[in-house]
Amino acid sequence: MQKAQQKSFAPLIVVFILVILSLFNPSVPNHTKDYDYNGADIAWILTAAALVLIMTPGLAYFYGGMVKKKNVISTMLQSFICMAVVAVLWVVFGFSLVFGDSIGGVIGNPTTYFMFKGVIDGEPWAGAPTIPFTLFAMYQLKFAIITPALITGAVAERIKFTSYVLFVCLFFVFIYAPLAHATWHPDGLLCKLGVLDFAGGTVVHMSAGLTALAAAIYMKQGKQFHEHTPARITYVLLGTGLLWFGWYGFNAGSAFGASQLAATALATTSTASGAAALTYIFFDAARGINLRPWEYV
């Protein structure tokens, strides 16, 4: 007999609260002041934002292909849910926590851009003066989305979906936002110490990597770890391709313009990715792993 699902109205109540907040705090332009934008820069960052976002579905395929067949959908949804949860948090108060008025160089004031107040018609960010402030905010959102999704692989098949959603919220508020503010805000503690993070090496990869390590240690190996058989290696390859494709927006987009710096970042990304792939293959060769995949066709 199928067990009846327990109803939960709490998430729906949260949605209604957000709707009411949006009615009393509408994010609409208050003036039409013209800023000195650059059309080429805007076009490139719009494209780069889309490229970074597609990395999260790519990550879903990447991790989804590695788990057992029965856990493919749940693992993939853990990446997709980040696009929904973090996007809402970002608009409500997340962007303020990262780029709002600094509080001790550690965190931003959550009321600075609450409900995106003053963002749509806001003055361009000092580090991205040729693109609209809204575009800067949306581009940064894509970084915030993929960071908790990166941790999925460390807890795959060993965490409830609802627990993971709660974890994403807590991680964003207490780990990602303070680190991003301290690193990327001009008044941030790490920024003042001279820390330079061009495309998320500290804010994204260190925070996700260290959190994933802590989660893996805490949750330990699964009971059937040594009997693990990946569900779809083709999914892993598809996810790898999407991640590689999106990485150009991740790195070259961090120049915040169609410039020589963006071109250099793109060239570095291409070279480094190719070199890393070959190095992985050569390490496998040194371990005696077959390098002739066509034999299995």
DOGUTI-609013 format. One record per residue (C-alpha): residue number from 1; x, y, z. Coordinates in steps of 0.25 Angstrom, whole numbers, plus 5000, padded with zeros to 4 digits. Example, Ala and Ser with C-alpha at 12.3 -4.5 7.8 and 13.67 -1.06 7.14 Angstrom:
1, 5049, 4982, 5031 .
2, 5055, 4996, 5029 .
***
This chain:
1, 5000, 5000, 5000 .
2, 5006, 5013, 4996 .
3, 5009, 5023, 5007 .
4, 5001, 5036, 5007 .
5, 5009, 5048, 5005 .
6, 5009, 5058, 5016 .
7, 5004, 5072, 5012 .
8, 5012, 5084, 5015 .
9, 5007, 5098, 5014 .
10, 5019, 5105, 5020 .
11, 5026, 5107, 5006 .
12, 5013, 5113, 5000 .
13, 5012, 5123, 5012 .
14, 5026, 5128, 5009 .
15, 5023, 5130, 4994 .
16, 5010, 5138, 4999 .
17, 5019, 5146, 5008 .
18, 5029, 5149, 4997 .
19, 5017, 5154, 4988 .
20, 5012, 5163, 4998 .
21, 5026, 5169, 5000 .
22, 5028, 5171, 4986 .
23, 5015, 5179, 4985 .
24, 5020, 5188, 4996 .
25, 5034, 5189, 4991 .
26, 5032, 5190, 4976 .
27, 5046, 5190, 4968 .
28, 5042, 5200, 4957 .
29, 5051, 5211, 4952 .
30, 5050, 5225, 4959 .
31, 5057, 5233, 4948 .
32, 5062, 5232, 4934 .
33, 5076, 5237, 4936 .
34, 5085, 5233, 4925 .
35, 5099, 5226, 4927 .
36, 5110, 5224, 4918 .
37, 5108, 5210, 4914 .
38, 5115, 5202, 4903 .
39, 5106, 5193, 4894 .
40, 5117, 5183, 4891 .
41, 5120, 5181, 4906 .
42, 5105, 5180, 4909 .
43, 5103, 5169, 4898 .
44, 5115, 5161, 4903 .
45, 5111, 5161, 4918 .
46, 5097, 5157, 4914 .
47, 5103, 5146, 4906 .
48, 5113, 5142, 4917 .
49, 5102, 5142, 4927 .
50, 5094, 5132, 4919 .
51, 5107, 5123, 4917 .
52, 5109, 5123, 4932 .
53, 5095, 5119, 4935 .
54, 5096, 5107, 4925 .
55, 5107, 5102, 4934 .
56, 5097, 5098, 4945 .
57, 5089, 5089, 4936 .
58, 5102, 5084, 4931 .
59, 5106, 5081, 4945 .
60, 5093, 5073, 4947 .
61, 5096, 5064, 4935 .
62, 5111, 5063, 4940 .
63, 5107, 5058, 4954 .
64, 5094, 5051, 4949 .
65, 5102, 5042, 4940 .
66, 5111, 5037, 4952 .
67, 5101, 5033, 4962 .
68, 5092, 5020, 4962 .
69, 5081, 5019, 4952 .
70, 5070, 5021, 4963 .
71, 5076, 5034, 4968 .
72, 5078, 5041, 4954 .
73, 5066, 5050, 4955 .
74, 5068, 5054, 4969 .
75, 5082, 5057, 4967 .
76, 5080, 5065, 4955 .
77, 5068, 5073, 4962 .
78, 5078, 5077, 4973 .
79, 5085, 5085, 4963 .
80, 5073, 5091, 4956 .
81, 5066, 5095, 4969 .
82, 5078, 5104, 4972 .
83, 5074, 5112, 4960 .
84, 5060, 5115, 4967 .
85, 5064, 5116, 4981 .
86, 5076, 5125, 4980 .
87, 5070, 5134, 4969 .
88, 5059, 5137, 4979 .
89, 5068, 5139, 4991 .
90, 5077, 5148, 4982 .
91, 5066, 5158, 4978 .
92, 5060, 5158, 4992 .
93, 5073, 5161, 5000 .
94, 5084, 5153, 4995 .
95, 5089, 5163, 4985 .
96, 5089, 5173, 4997 .
97, 5097, 5163, 5006 .
98, 5108, 5163, 4995 .
99, 5109, 5177, 4989 .
100, 5101, 5185, 4999 .
101, 5107, 5195, 5009 .
102, 5118, 5188, 5016 .
103, 5116, 5184, 5031 .
104, 5130, 5183, 5036 .
105, 5135, 5178, 5023 .
106, 5129, 5164, 5025 .
107, 5115, 5165, 5020 .
108, 5106, 5175, 5013 .
109, 5094, 5182, 5019 .
110, 5082, 5174, 5015 .
111, 5073, 5186, 5013 .
112, 5082, 5193, 5003 .
113, 5076, 5187, 4991 .
114, 5064, 5179, 4998 .
115, 5055, 5174, 4987 .
116, 5064, 5180, 4977 .
117, 5061, 5194, 4981 .
118, 5070, 5203, 4973 .
119, 5076, 5193, 4965 .
120, 5068, 5194, 4951 .
121, 5071, 5209, 4950 .
122, 5084, 5209, 4959 .
123, 5097, 5215, 4956 .
124, 5107, 5205, 4949 .
125, 5116, 5197, 4959 .
126, 5130, 5203, 4959 .
127, 5136, 5191, 4954 .
128, 5127, 5190, 4942 .
129, 5124, 5204, 4938 .
130, 5119, 5201, 4924 .
131, 5108, 5192, 4927 .
132, 5095, 5194, 4934 .
133, 5095, 5191, 4949 .
134, 5083, 5181, 4947 .
135, 5092, 5173, 4937 .
136, 5103, 5173, 4947 .
137, 5094, 5168, 4958 .
138, 5088, 5157, 4949 .
139, 5102, 5153, 4944 .
140, 5107, 5151, 4958 .
141, 5094, 5143, 4961 .
142, 5099, 5132, 4952 .
143, 5111, 5131, 4961 .
144, 5103, 5130, 4973 .
145, 5094, 5119, 4967 .
146, 5105, 5109, 4962 .
147, 5113, 5110, 4975 .
148, 5104, 5102, 4984 .
149, 5101, 5093, 4972 .
150, 5116, 5089, 4972 .
151, 5115, 5083, 4985 .
152, 5104, 5073, 4980 .
153, 5114, 5062, 4977 .
154, 5120, 5062, 4991 .
155, 5106, 5058, 4997 .
156, 5100, 5050, 4985 .
157, 5091, 5039, 4989 .
158, 5092, 5042, 5004 .
159, 5083, 5054, 5006 .
160, 5068, 5057, 5006 .
161, 5064, 5067, 4996 .
162, 5057, 5076, 5006 .
163, 5069, 5076, 5014 .
164, 5078, 5079, 5002 .
165, 5069, 5092, 5000 .
166, 5071, 5096, 5014 .
167, 5086, 5094, 5013 .
168, 5086, 5103, 5000 .
169, 5079, 5114, 5007 .
170, 5088, 5113, 5019 .
171, 5101, 5112, 5011 .
172, 5097, 5124, 5003 .
173, 5094, 5133, 5015 .
174, 5106, 5129, 5024 .
175, 5117, 5124, 5014 .
176, 5115, 5130, 5000 .
177, 5110, 5144, 5003 .
178, 5120, 5147, 5014 .
179, 5132, 5142, 5006 .
180, 5127, 5149, 4993 .
181, 5125, 5162, 5000 .
182, 5139, 5161, 5007 .
183, 5145, 5158, 4994 .
184, 5138, 5166, 4983 .
185, 5132, 5178, 4990 .
186, 5142, 5190, 4990 .
187, 5140, 5191, 5006 .
188, 5141, 5176, 5008 .
189, 5151, 5171, 5018 .
190, 5159, 5162, 5008 .
191, 5158, 5172, 4997 .
192, 5165, 5183, 5006 .
193, 5176, 5173, 5009 .
194, 5179, 5172, 4994 .
195, 5172, 5158, 4991 .
196, 5169, 5158, 4976 .
197, 5158, 5148, 4971 .
198, 5156, 5150, 4956 .
199, 5146, 5139, 4953 .
200, 5142, 5133, 4966 .
201, 5154, 5124, 4970 .
202, 5152, 5128, 4984 .
203, 5138, 5132, 4985 .
204, 5132, 5120, 4977 .
205, 5142, 5109, 4976 .
206, 5149, 5110, 4990 .
207, 5136, 5112, 4997 .
208, 5129, 5100, 4990 .
209, 5141, 5091, 4990 .
210, 5144, 5093, 5005 .
211, 5129, 5091, 5008 .
212, 5128, 5079, 5000 .
213, 5140, 5073, 5007 .
214, 5134, 5076, 5020 .
215, 5121, 5070, 5016 .
216, 5127, 5057, 5010 .
217, 5135, 5055, 5023 .
218, 5122, 5057, 5032 .
219, 5113, 5048, 5023 .
220, 5124, 5038, 5021 .
221, 5123, 5027, 5009 .
222, 5110, 5021, 5005 .
223, 5108, 5006, 5009 .
224, 5109, 5001, 4995 .
225, 5121, 5010, 4991 .
226, 5129, 4999, 4986 .
227, 5118, 4993, 4977 .
228, 5115, 5007, 4971 .
229, 5112, 5006, 4956 .
230, 5110, 5020, 4948 .
231, 5096, 5021, 4942 .
232, 5100, 5028, 4929 .
233, 5114, 5032, 4925 .
234, 5108, 5039, 4913 .
235, 5102, 5049, 4923 .
236, 5115, 5051, 4929 .
237, 5121, 5054, 4915 .
238, 5109, 5063, 4912 .
239, 5111, 5071, 4925 .
240, 5126, 5072, 4923 .
241, 5123, 5079, 4909 .
242, 5113, 5088, 4915 .
243, 5122, 5092, 4927 .
244, 5134, 5094, 4917 .
245, 5125, 5103, 4908 .
246, 5119, 5111, 4919 .
247, 5133, 5113, 4925 .
248, 5136, 5124, 4914 .
249, 5125, 5132, 4920 .
250, 5130, 5130, 4934 .
251, 5144, 5134, 4932 .
252, 5143, 5144, 4920 .
253, 5131, 5150, 4925 .
254, 5138, 5154, 4938 .
255, 5145, 5165, 4930 .
256, 5131, 5172, 4930 .
257, 5133, 5176, 4915 .
258, 5137, 5172, 4901 .
259, 5152, 5175, 4903 .
260, 5166, 5170, 4902 .
261, 5165, 5165, 4916 .
262, 5152, 5157, 4912 .
263, 5160, 5151, 4900 .
264, 5172, 5147, 4909 .
265, 5163, 5140, 4919 .
266, 5156, 5133, 4907 .
267, 5170, 5128, 4902 .
268, 5174, 5124, 4916 .
269, 5162, 5116, 4918 .
270, 5163, 5109, 4905 .
271, 5178, 5106, 4907 .
272, 5176, 5102, 4922 .
273, 5164, 5093, 4919 .
274, 5171, 5085, 4908 .
275, 5184, 5084, 4916 .
276, 5176, 5079, 4928 .
277, 5168, 5068, 4919 .
278, 5181, 5063, 4913 .
279, 5188, 5062, 4927 .
280, 5176, 5054, 4932 .
281, 5178, 5045, 4921 .
282, 5193, 5043, 4922 .
283, 5191, 5041, 4937 .
284, 5182, 5029, 4934 .
285, 5192, 5024, 4924 .
286, 5202, 5024, 4935 .
287, 5193, 5016, 4943 .
288, 5191, 5006, 4932 .
289, 5177, 5010, 4928 .
290, 5173, 5007, 4914 .
291, 5174, 5019, 4905 .
292, 5167, 5013, 4893 .
293, 5152, 5015, 4895 .
294, 5149, 5012, 4880 .
295, 5151, 4997, 4884 .
296, 5138, 4998, 4892 .
297, 5129, 5003, 4881 .
***
